[in-house]
Amino acid sequence: MKRTTSRLSVSLFFLVIQWCHPVLAVVAPEIWAGSANGTVVYSQPQLPGCVPNVATTSKTFSVSDVQLQVSGSLLTPGSFTATLTATTISGPTPGVQVTCYDSQGNITGSFVVLANAGGSETGSFTINGTSDGQAVTANFINVLNGRFGTITGTIQNTAPPKLQLTIMTNDPGTNVVSDNGTATLTLRQGIVAVINGNPNTATILTTPSVFTSIESPYGIGASVLPITIECQDQSGNTVPNCMVDFDFDVMEGSGGHVHNTDRPTGDFSSSECGEPFVQHISCDTGAGVALLFYVAPEASGITETANGTVSANGLSNSFSFTINVQYDGLMPANGPGLVVDIASHNHGNNNGWASPATNEALNYMASLFSDTLRAQGASAIPVIEIDAISLPFGGLFDYAADQVGHNWLPPHISHRFGNNADVCIKVGSDCSHGLTKKQRKALASVLKYADFRLLVEASHWHLIGPY
């Protein structure tokens, strides 16, 4: 006689839930954790003439690490959808002796069935249910094997809250299986990564460092940014003994730089996280807080994009942050009497950004220059062309990056704050010659009134304006 192989029981505990409610202000999973136990009954019909005609056996199971993960909260009334998954530890079921007889009562066969059901078993169920904040009810079905069942439970208003669940399942297949189990779960709040005060995600701004310029409105030296990554529960309490891990890299093409070879990313340091840091940082925080210091490069842009996880007590959550290195408030230079050439080698059309004070001074300069020449009887006013100021967020302007020894280094040493501009007055296509003595004198005079300092360079006038 052909022996049938019984289906293994599948435990019911490990939950990932997606709620239909709006997302909470702090996005972190609500975790209910605990243990479960119960009984599984197997029933297997036998062929006519066999005794027993339905073989039945049972076993007990236990789950020591049950988790119910909720993206919203079971304490809030509403409907939910869930996926229930777990591994159950149980022993094999005792086998059932089956004896078969012919019509004269002679034994035609004798064997044991259902002897190998048991061991470690894993399964998954889709759950749909509701909670009113105190009572939980749900139905589920496993589309792979057709098992279906119900879950009922109550939430006890203790500190922390507890959830008592009863689970009943049935299998409509040849080997009828039923589960009856109970679970006791305790609310264990999820983990949140708080980056400089922001839960799970943050955009952090800092200014570039200044090492290769002799003057700066922001000071000379390193721009140091403190970064704290704190592990918290949903109530805002610090979670100790938390691991913080993240990878980081620079965002190409940011800050106006269209060349990206060997782009500087800045430097992290920390007394509590393992160094050196090469695109990855791992911190084992005893107090639940990772403190890092970031030294910005001289170049602007999104110099760090970080993605990682915080984990503690078997729980984890993802986080991300970016570090934007920039000088705020720069604007495209423009105005009557000005022509701004925004194209620049290695930096696209990102050449003409000025501080508001310098933009105002450039406009005043152009207006005074025109008025001065017209007062002198000039019939035509030469065009004032600006062919270099700063990148959109300032910082190092390395226009000679493709030259040996100049990648991410000056020239354009002072074109980083929005107040230095290279200016020429073209006569035809010539930028360095062609002005009359009277025109040169008029331009030098109006520059002083417009609050510019003047450096005469080989092919242009270099203006240093207000910040």
C-alpha positions in Angstrom: 0.0 0.0 0.0 1.3 3.5 -0.9 2.1 5.5 2.2 1.1 9.2 2.2 3.5 11.8 3.5 1.9 14.1 6.1 2.1 17.9 5.8 4.1 19.6 8.4 2.4 22.1 10.7 3.4 25.7 10.1 3.7 28.1 13.0 1.9 31.3 13.1 4.0 33.9 14.7 6.3 36.7 13.3 4.3 39.6 12.0 5.0 42.4 9.6 2.0 44.7 9.4 1.1 47.6 7.1 -1.6 49.8 8.4 -4.1 51.8 6.4 -3.8 54.8 8.9 -1.7 57.9 8.2 2.0 57.6 9.1 2.9 58.8 12.6 5.2 61.8 13.1 8.1 59.5 14.1 8.3 56.7 11.6 9.3 53.6 13.5 7.8 50.1 13.8 5.8 49.2 16.8 7.0 45.8 18.0 5.1 43.3 20.1 7.4 40.5 21.2 7.0 37.4 23.4 6.3 33.7 23.2 3.7 31.3 22.0 2.7 27.6 22.4 -0.1 25.3 21.3 -1.1 22.0 19.9 -1.2 20.7 16.3 -3.6 17.9 15.3 -3.1 15.8 12.2 -5.9 13.7 10.7 -5.2 11.4 7.7 -8.0 9.3 6.1 -7.0 5.7 5.3 -8.2 3.3 2.6 -11.4 1.2 3.2 -10.7 -1.9 5.3 -7.9 -0.2 7.3 -8.1 0.4 11.0 -8.3 3.1 12.1 -10.0 4.5 9.1 -8.8 8.0 10.1 -5.4 8.2 11.7 -5.1 11.0 14.2 -2.1 12.3 16.1 -0.9 15.5 17.7 2.1 17.4 19.1 2.8 20.5 21.0 4.8 23.4 19.7 6.5 26.4 21.2 7.9 29.7 19.9 10.3 31.5 22.2 10.8 34.7 20.0 7.5 35.9 18.6 7.4 39.3 17.0 4.5 41.4 15.9 5.8 44.3 13.8 3.3 47.1 13.2 4.0 50.2 11.1 1.2 52.1 12.9 -0.1 51.1 16.3 -2.5 48.4 17.6 -3.4 50.9 20.3 -5.1 53.0 17.6 -8.5 51.9 16.3 -8.6 50.8 12.7 -8.1 48.1 10.1 -4.8 46.5 9.2 -3.2 44.0 6.8 -0.4 41.8 8.0 2.0 39.1 7.0 2.5 36.5 9.7 5.7 34.4 9.6 7.7 32.4 12.2 9.8 29.4 12.9 8.3 26.9 15.4 10.3 24.4 17.5 8.5 21.2 18.2 9.3 17.4 18.4 8.0 14.8 15.9 4.5 13.5 16.3 4.0 10.0 17.6 3.2 7.7 14.7 -0.2 5.8 14.3 -0.2 2.1 13.6 -2.6 1.3 10.7 -3.6 -2.3 9.9 -5.6 -3.2 6.8 -7.8 -6.3 6.3 -9.5 -8.1 3.3 -13.1 -9.1 3.3 -12.3 -12.4 5.0 -10.5 -10.6 7.9 -7.0 -11.5 6.7 -4.3 -8.8 7.3 -3.1 -7.4 4.0 -0.8 -4.8 5.4 0.4 -3.0 8.5 2.4 0.2 8.7 2.9 3.5 10.7 1.7 6.8 9.4 2.2 10.4 10.6 5.4 9.6 12.4 7.6 12.2 10.9 5.6 15.4 11.3 7.5 17.9 13.5 10.8 19.6 14.0 11.5 23.2 13.1 8.8 24.5 10.7 8.3 27.9 9.0 5.3 29.4 7.3 3.7 32.6 6.2 0.2 34.0 6.3 -1.6 37.1 5.1 -3.8 38.6 7.7 -6.6 41.1 7.5 -8.1 42.4 10.7 -9.2 45.2 12.9 -8.3 46.7 16.3 -10.4 49.0 18.4 -7.5 49.7 20.7 -8.4 46.9 23.1 -9.7 43.9 21.0 -8.0 42.5 17.9 -9.7 40.2 15.4 -8.2 38.9 12.1 -8.6 36.3 9.4 -5.9 34.8 7.3 -5.3 32.3 4.5 -2.1 30.8 3.1 -2.5 30.8 -0.7 0.2 28.2 -1.1 -1.4 25.4 0.9 -4.9 26.7 1.5 -4.7 26.8 5.3 -7.0 29.3 6.9 -7.9 30.5 10.3 -8.8 33.2 12.8 -6.9 35.3 15.4 -8.5 36.9 18.3 -6.8 38.9 21.0 -7.1 41.5 23.8 -4.8 44.3 24.8 -4.1 44.6 28.5 -3.6 48.1 29.7 -0.4 47.4 31.7 3.0 49.1 31.6 4.1 48.2 29.1 0.9 47.0 27.4 0.5 43.2 26.7 -1.3 41.4 23.9 -3.0 38.0 24.5 -3.7 36.2 21.3 -5.6 33.0 20.4 -4.9 31.4 17.0 -7.0 28.7 15.4 -6.3 27.2 11.9 -7.5 24.5 9.7 -6.2 22.7 6.6 -8.8 21.5 4.0 -6.4 19.1 2.3 -6.1 15.3 2.5 -4.1 15.5 5.7 -6.4 17.6 7.8 -4.4 19.8 10.2 -5.7 22.1 12.9 -3.7 24.4 15.2 -4.8 25.8 18.4 -2.3 28.2 20.0 -1.9 31.1 22.3 0.6 33.9 22.4 1.6 36.5 25.1 3.3 39.5 23.6 4.6 42.7 25.2 4.9 46.1 23.5 8.5 46.7 22.7 8.9 50.0 20.9 10.9 50.2 17.7 14.2 51.9 17.1 14.5 55.4 15.6 17.8 56.9 14.4 17.8 60.6 15.3 20.3 62.5 13.3 21.1 66.0 14.7 17.6 66.0 16.1 15.8 64.7 13.0 14.2 61.2 13.0 15.5 58.7 10.4 16.4 61.2 7.7 18.2 64.6 7.7 19.8 67.2 5.4 22.7 68.8 7.2 24.3 72.1 6.0 27.8 73.3 6.6 30.2 75.7 5.0 33.3 74.7 3.1 36.7 74.7 4.8 39.2 77.4 3.7 42.8 76.4 3.6 44.1 77.9 0.3 42.7 81.5 0.5 44.2 84.3 2.6 40.9 85.9 3.4 37.4 84.7 4.1 34.2 86.2 5.6 33.7 82.8 7.3 37.2 82.5 8.8 40.3 80.6 7.7 40.7 76.9 8.5 38.6 73.8 8.9 34.8 73.9 8.9 34.0 71.3 11.5 30.4 69.9 11.7 29.3 67.8 14.8 27.0 65.0 13.9 25.1 63.0 16.5 23.2 59.8 15.7 21.1 58.8 18.7 19.1 55.6 19.0 15.7 56.3 20.5 12.4 54.4 21.1 9.1 56.0 20.0 8.8 57.8 23.3 12.0 59.6 22.8 14.1 57.5 25.3 17.7 56.7 24.4 18.3 53.1 23.7 21.7 52.0 25.0 24.1 49.4 23.4 22.9 50.4 19.9 24.9 49.6 16.8 25.1 52.4 14.2 26.3 51.4 10.7 26.3 53.4 7.5 28.0 53.8 4.1 28.8 57.2 2.6 29.9 58.6 -0.7 29.9 61.9 -2.6 27.2 62.9 -5.0 28.7 63.5 -8.4 27.9 66.6 -10.4 26.8 68.6 -7.3 27.9 72.1 -6.3 28.5 73.1 -9.9 31.4 70.7 -10.5 30.9 68.6 -13.6 34.2 66.9 -13.2 34.3 64.2 -10.4 37.6 62.4 -10.6 39.1 62.0 -7.1 36.5 64.4 -5.7 37.2 65.2 -2.0 34.5 64.0 0.3 35.6 65.5 3.6 36.7 63.6 6.6 34.9 61.9 9.5 36.4 61.4 12.9 35.1 59.9 16.1 36.6 58.7 19.4 34.0 55.9 19.8 33.8 54.6 16.3 36.4 52.4 14.6 38.7 54.3 12.3 39.9 54.7 9.5 36.6 55.5 7.7 36.7 54.5 4.1 33.1 54.8 2.8 31.8 52.9 5.9 31.4 53.7 9.6 30.4 51.3 12.3 29.8 52.4 15.9 29.1 50.2 18.9 27.4 52.8 21.2 27.3 51.9 24.8 25.3 55.0 25.7 23.1 54.9 22.6 24.6 57.9 20.9 27.3 58.1 18.2 29.2 61.4 18.1 31.1 62.1 14.9 32.9 65.2 13.6 32.9 66.0 9.9 35.6 68.3 8.4 34.2 69.7 5.1 36.3 69.9 2.0 37.0 73.2 0.3 34.7 72.3 -2.6 31.0 72.8 -2.3 28.2 70.4 -3.1 26.5 67.3 -1.6 29.8 65.8 -0.3 28.2 63.0 1.6 25.2 60.8 1.0 24.8 58.3 3.9 22.6 55.2 4.2 22.6 52.9 7.2 20.9 51.1 10.0 20.6 51.4 13.8 20.0 48.1 15.7 19.5 47.1 19.4 17.7 44.3 21.2 17.0 42.4 18.0 15.3 45.5 16.5 16.6 47.6 13.6 15.6 50.6 11.5 17.1 52.3 8.5 18.2 55.9 8.2 19.8 58.3 5.8 21.3 61.8 5.7 23.1 64.1 3.3 25.7 66.7 4.1 25.4 69.8 1.9 28.6 71.9 1.9 27.7 75.4 0.7 27.6 79.1 1.2 24.0 80.2 1.3 22.4 83.2 -0.4 24.5 83.4 -3.6 22.5 84.6 -6.7 23.0 84.9 -10.4 24.7 88.2 -11.2 22.7 90.3 -13.6 21.6 93.9 -14.4 21.5 96.7 -17.0 24.9 97.3 -18.5 26.3 94.0 -17.5 27.0 90.9 -19.5 27.7 87.8 -17.4 29.5 84.9 -19.1 28.2 81.9 -17.0 30.1 79.2 -18.9 33.3 77.9 -17.3 35.7 75.1 -18.1 35.0 71.9 -16.0 32.0 73.6 -14.4 29.2 73.9 -17.0 27.1 77.1 -16.9 27.7 77.7 -13.2 30.2 80.6 -13.3 28.2 83.7 -12.4 26.9 83.5 -8.8 27.4 86.5 -6.5 26.5 87.6 -3.0 23.6 90.0 -2.9 25.9 92.8 -1.8 28.4 92.2 -4.7 25.5 91.9 -7.2 24.2 95.3 -6.1 27.7 96.8 -6.3 28.2 95.5 -9.8 24.9 97.1 -10.9 25.9 100.3 -9.3 29.3 100.2 -11.0 27.7 99.7 -14.4 25.2 102.5 -13.9 27.9 104.9 -12.7 30.2 104.0 -15.5 27.5 104.6 -18.1 26.5 107.9 -16.5 30.2 109.1 -16.2 30.9 108.4 -19.9 27.7 110.0 -21.1 28.4 113.1 -19.0 31.8 113.3 -20.8 29.9 113.2 -24.1 30.5 109.6 -25.1 28.2 108.3 -27.9 28.8 104.6 -27.2 29.3 102.9 -23.9 31.7 99.9 -23.9 30.2 96.6 -22.6 31.2 95.5 -19.1 31.7 91.7 -19.2 32.0 89.5 -16.1 33.5 86.2 -16.9 34.1 84.6 -13.5 32.5 85.1 -10.0 31.6 81.9 -8.0 29.9 78.6 -8.3 26.2 78.3 -7.2 27.1 77.4 -3.6 30.6 78.9 -3.6 33.6 77.0 -2.4 36.7 76.0 -4.3 36.5 77.0 -8.0 39.1 74.8 -9.7 38.6 75.8 -13.3 42.0 74.4 -14.3 41.2 70.9 -13.0 42.3 69.1 -16.1 45.8 70.6 -15.8 48.4 68.4 -14.1 48.6 69.3 -10.4 45.5 71.5 -10.3 42.7 68.9 -9.7 40.7 70.3 -6.7 43.2 73.1 -6.2 43.4 76.8 -7.2 43.8 78.9 -9.4 40.7 81.1 -8.9 41.9 81.0 -5.3 39.4 83.7 -4.1 36.4 83.0 -6.3 34.6 81.1 -3.6 32.5 83.5 -1.6 30.6 85.3 -4.3 32.4 88.6 -3.8 35.3 88.3 -6.3 34.6 89.0 -10.0 36.8 89.1 -13.1 35.8 92.0 -15.3 36.9 93.2 -18.6 35.6 95.9 -21.0 35.6 94.5 -24.5 36.3 96.5 -27.6 35.3 94.0 -30.3 36.6 90.6 -29.0 39.6 92.1 -27.1 39.2 92.0 -23.3 42.5 93.4 -22.3 43.1 96.4 -24.6 41.3 99.1 -26.5 40.0 101.3 -23.7 40.9 105.0 -24.0 42.8 106.6 -21.2 39.6 108.5 -20.3 37.5 105.3 -20.2 40.1 103.6 -17.9 40.1 106.5 -15.6 36.3 106.6 -15.4 36.1 102.9 -14.7 38.7 103.1 -11.9 36.8 106.0 -10.4 33.4 104.3 -10.3 34.9 101.0 -8.9 35.9 103.0 -5.8 32.5 104.5 -5.4 30.9 101.0 -5.9 32.9 99.8 -2.9 35.3 97.5 -4.9 39.0 96.9 -4.4 40.8 96.5 -7.7 43.6 94.2 -8.7 44.9 94.6 -12.3 45.8 91.2 -13.8 47.2 90.3 -17.2 44.0 90.0 -19.1 41.3 91.5 -16.9 40.5 93.5 -13.8 39.9 91.5 -10.6 37.4 93.1 -8.3 36.9 92.4 -4.7 33.5 93.4 -3.6 31.4 93.4 -0.4 30.3 90.2 1.2 
